[in-house]
Amino acid sequence: MHLDLAKTKMENISSQISAKVIFSHMMDSKLDIDDYLSMKQYEIAFYDRQGKKILGNFNEKIKLVNGFYQKDNNYILVDNSTFGHLGIFHIVIKDKLFHTLAQTTRNKVLIVFLITYSFIAIIGFFLAKLFIKPIKDEREKLNNFIKDTTHELNTPISAILMSSESDNLTKKQLERVKLAVHRISEIYSDLTYVFLEEKDENRVLHELELKALIEEQLKYFEVIALKRKITIHTELEEFDYKIDKNDFIRLFNNILSNAIKYNKKEGEVFIFLKDSTLSIKDTGIGIENKKIDDIFNRYYRATKEQGGFGIGLNIVQNICKEYDISFDVKSQERIGTTFTFTF
């Protein structure tokens, strides 16, 4: 518990510093981190690509391998989330005091624990076997989900913040803000769909022209695809289907977003709507066969290489069940993936 708390605090500090570095580089402004360097509990230093110290008050020699470590009675965090902005490739944070505080607290807890141990030992043993593992698994999933959601929100929020500093926004900056706002809206929509039990209350069924709705969504995705040098091909026939508009948009956008996100450079996406069937095919990294059954589980991510937080395909599966839409997934590693929906 103490280790988790120390790690969380240090990761939070590193995330704040990283955001300042990126923001300073983007805005060509002075980097102000004096408050962090003057913290009594921590020593902090910045290193370039070659591992040479740029500035800071941490002077020990350490391998610059991304991770969280315990050295003697101190905790050390090495983080590379600055991605080379301002020439900074590594942030190192050393906690000088937490271990001592944790040890004092641990001793007090131990005394109380020993007094009550004889009474709860047997019950605790069986409860631990029954409950600790699933609780730990769910806690890890939740921690990863919170971290992934934070990272997923960080990019569009940073884009909006940087653009808000300009009095006269360029067309490119306005486009960036629109994309950022759209992405935040999508994240909010997905989160409320998963966690707020309001699906049935807000659902309104209409006979929708899916071709027109798909073409409407493609206007947003074409900008994203262009940035990633992805070519989108479409072959769409007129087709009406009775469904809530937001539900179809969630289904389509989650699949197309993945097709772009996990595609290769200068890859392609093919979208077909024909004979009551919607098919979205990409030329991306593909999915291992053994992982295909798991990709629809909430919080599950087949790869950590790209963003996301593991609820998109779970939403797709829930929508398909709600409307009795059959779906199929075919994938080959390094060749691509095809999602097919039959209405």
N, C-alpha and C positions, 0 to 999 in steps of 0.2 A: 504493500500500500504506500509506504514512504517512497519507495523507488518510483512508483507510478506517478506520485504527486510531484517529486523532484523533476522527473522527465517531462511531465506536462508543463510545469512552470518554465523550464528551460526552452522547450519547444515553442512556447508562447512568446517568450522574449526573442528567440531567433526569428520567428515569423514576423514580429513587429519590426525588427531591425531590417530583415530582408525586404519588407514592404517599403521601408524608408529609402533603402538603397535603390530599389527599382524605380520608385517615384522620383527620387532625386535625379537619377540618370535620364528618365523620360522627360522630365521638366527642365533639365539642365540647371538645377538649383543646388545650393549648398547642402551637403549632407550634415545634419545635426544629430549626433548620437552621444553628445557629452553626458546626458542623463544616464545612459546605459553604462558608459565607461566609468562613471563615478559610483556605481552601485557597490555597496560594501560586501554583499554576499557573493558577487560574481566577478570573475576575471574574463575579459572578452578580447578577442583578437581577430583580425581579418587577414586572409592570405590570398596571393594571386595564383594563377594557373600552375606555376612552378613550385608552389608551396612556400614562397618567400613571404614573410610577414610584412604587411603593409602598414598597419597601425594596431594599437591596442595595448592592454596591460597584462596579457597572458604571455609568459616567456618560456614555458616548458617546451621541450621537443616532443612532438606527437605525430603519429602517422595520420595524415589527413584522409581518413576513410570514413565516409558518411555513416553515422550511427551514434549510439548512446553507450558510454562506458563508465565503469567504476575503476578508479586508479587510487590505490592506497585508501584514504578516507574521504576521497572527493569524487564527485560525479563530473564527467566531461561529455559535452555534446558537440559533434562535428556535423555541420549542416551545409549543404550546397545549393540551397534554394534561391540564391541570388543570381544564378545562371550567368555569372561573368559580368554583370552590370557594374560599372565603375571599376572594372578590372578585378572585382572581388569574386573569387570562386569558392571560398570556404569561410564559414563563420565558426569559430571555436569558443565555447562558453564553458567555464569551470565554476562549479558550485563549491565554495570553500567552507560553508557553515552548515549546510543542510544535514550532512551525515551526523554531526555532533548533536544537533537538535533532534534528529530522528532517533539517535541512540538513547537520549534522555527519555524521550516519550516511550520508546520501546521498553525501557527498563520499568517504567511505571506501569505500563500495560501488563508486563510480565508478572509483576507482583500480584496484581488483581487476578490475572489469569490463573496463577498457581493456587490462590485461595479457593477459587470456584471450580478448578479443574476436576477434582474428584467427583463432583456432583454431575458435571455435564459430559465427562469423557466418553462414556458409552453411547449416550444419545448423540453427541457430536460426531462420533465415528460413523454411525449409520447415516446421519443426515448429510455428512460430507460426501459419502459415497453416492447418495441419492441425488443431491442437489448441486454440489460445487462445480462439477464438470459442465452441466448445461448452462449454469449461471455464468461461468467463466467464458464459455463459447459465445453466449449472447452478449456479454459485456464487450468482448473483443469485436464482435460484429458491429455493435453500436458505436464503439470508439472509432473503428475504421470508417463507419458511415458518417459520423460527425466530422472527422478529418477530411474525408473526400468531399463532403458538402461544402465545407469551408473553402477548400481549394477551388471547387467548381464555381463558387460565388466570387472568389477573389478576382478572377480575370475580368468579368464584366463590370464589377464595381470599380476596379482600378481604372478601367477605360473611361467610365463615366466621370470619376474624380479628376482624372487628368484633363479631360475635355472641358470640364466645368471651370478650369482655371483660365481658359481663354475667353476674352470678351467677344471676339468675332470668330465664330466657328467656321472652319472650312467645310466643304462638301464631304471630304473624307472623314473629318471628325464627326460630322452629323451622322454619317453612315455608321461609324463605329459606335456612337451612342445608341442608334436604333437597334443595332445587332445586340449590344449589351443589354438593353432594356428587354428585348425579345427573349434573350436567353434567361434573364432573371425571371421573367413572366413564366417561361416554360418550367423552370425549376420549381417555382411556387405552385404552379398548377399540378405538377407531378407529386409534390410533397403533400398538398392538400388532398389529392385523390387517394394517396396511400394511407395517410394518417387521420384524416377527418372523415367521419362516417356520414358524408353528405352526398354520396354518389346518386342514390335513388331520388332524393329530394330535388336535386338540381337538374336531373336528366330530363331532356325534352326530345322526344323522338319525332323526326321528320323524314320524308322521302328526299334524300339528298342526292344531287348529281355529283358523284364521286370524281369524275374527270375534272370538273370545274374546281372542286375543292382541292384536289391534288395540285392542279396548276397554280392555284392561289398560294399554297404552301411552298411550292418550288421557287417562287419569287424571293423568299427569304433564304432558302438553302442554296440558291445559285450563287449568292454573294460569298457564303462560307466555302462552297465548293471551289470557287474561283481562287480564293486565298490559298487553298490547299492544292490547287492545280488538278482538281478532280473534274472530269467531264461527265455530265448527267445526260443520258439518253432516255427518251420516253416514247412509248407507243400506247396511247390511251384511247379506249373506245367509250362511247356514252354508256353510262350504267347508273341506275338509280337504286338506292338501298336505304331502308328505314333504320336510322341510327341517330343517336345524339351527336350533334356536330362536334362538340369538344371531345367526345370519346373517340371518334374517328381520327381527329387531328392528333390526339395523344398516340394512338396506335401507329399512324403513318409517320409522324415526326420522330418517334423513338426509333423506328426501324431505319429510316433514312439517315437520321443523325449518326447511328452506329455505322451505317454503310460508308459514310464520309469519314467519320472519325478513325475507323480502323482500316482504312484503305491505304494502299501504297501511294507513293509520290507519283503524280501524273496518272493516277488510276482512273477507273471508270465505274459508273453506276448505271444500271439498266432498270427502268421501271415499266412494267407491262400491266395494263388493265384490259382484260379480255375474257369474255365468256364467264362472267361472275367471279373472276379470279384476279387478285392483285399479287404481283410478283415483284420483289425488289432484290436485285442481284448486284453484288460488288466484286471487285478484283482485289480484295484486301488480304489480310493476314490469315484469315480462316480460323476455324475453331477445332480443337482436338475432338475426335469422336467421343471420347470418354467424358468430355465436359459439356456436350450438347444438352444432356438431360438436366444439368445443373444451372444453365444460364438463365432459366426462368425463376430461380429461387431469389427471394428478396435479399438484397445486399451482396449477392454473389457477383464476382467479376472474374472472367476467365483470364484477363491479363491486367496488369497494373501500369502498362506502358502509356496509356492514354487516360484522359480525365473521365469523369462519371462517378456515380456512387451506387450502382448496382440495383436500381429499382425500375429502370425503364422497361426491361423485358418482362418483369413481374407484372407491371401495369398492362402490357400488351396481352399477356396470358389471361389476366382477369377480364379484360374487355372481350376477348374472344369467347371466354366461358359465358359471359353475360348475354352475348348476342348469338351464341351457338355458331360461331365462326370457326371452321376447321383450319388448322395451320400446319405447315411442314417446314422443317429446316434441313437444308443440305449444305454441307461445308467440307472443303478440303484445305488443309494447311498450305499457306503461301499461294493459294489459287483464288480462293474467295468463298463467299457465303451467299446462299439464296433463301430468302423467306417467302413462302407462298401462302396466301390466305384465300380460302374459298368461302364466298358469302352465300 
